Amino acid sequence: MEYLVPMLIVVLVVIVVTFVAWLMGRKTRRSQNAASSEPAGGNAKRHGREITREMAQEASAKLTPETHQSVYSLIARQQVLNAVKAYRSATGTSLGESAAAVAALAQFPQPSPAPAVSSATESPLTVADIVAAAPVPAVAPAPHAYRYRAIVSQGEEVREVASTRLNEEIFGQVRALAQSGDYDGAARLLRDHADIGEEEAKEFVSMIEPYS
């Protein structure tokens, strides 16, 4: 009997030690399995961060069409480190954020962002701009515009000038200038209101009799 109690104590200690060792081994195996495996069908994790589609969209939004193409070109060639460097250089984010962004872009491919349309250098159109750009319709002359006929004669020689810009008042001024001896002034006034040449205008006014 004197040996029975010590033996029971030894057996109890062995059982406790064995149980503790089993628990420790089980915990270690769970930790190793969790670290070396990813959930099937779920989102991956990188550096403790869950990779989601929203992360990929946010990462893509920080890129221009040119840098987006460059990063995805490196991802396609499996140059992950260079892709991280390119993303970090383009966005200025930290190394960890750039690595997570590249991982998200690789897992959830994003379309290239559309180029931004800048209107800062474009001034808005004004009413004057629109009017200036509109074609100006040609104003056609009236189909039956009145043509005034100015007639002078000297002996049997007769001269006639017809024009829509002539009228009785203007021809009266031409005649008054010629009758006062200012034939050059009369010829200029006549040419301003009729489609005739200089010589023809001078010949016409020279046939106007001066004041007697």
Secondary structure, 3 states (H helix, E strand, C coil): CCCHHHHHHHHHHHHHHHHHHHHHHHHHHHHHHHHHCCCCCCCCEECCEECCHHHHHHHHHCCCHHHHHHHHHHHHCCCHHHHHHHHHHHHCCCHHHHHHHHHHHHHCCCCCCCCCCCCCCCCCCCHHHHHHHCCCCCCCCCCCCCCEEEEEEECCEEEEEEECCCCHHHHHHHHHHHHCCCHHHHHHHHHHCCCCCHHHHHHHHHCCCCCC
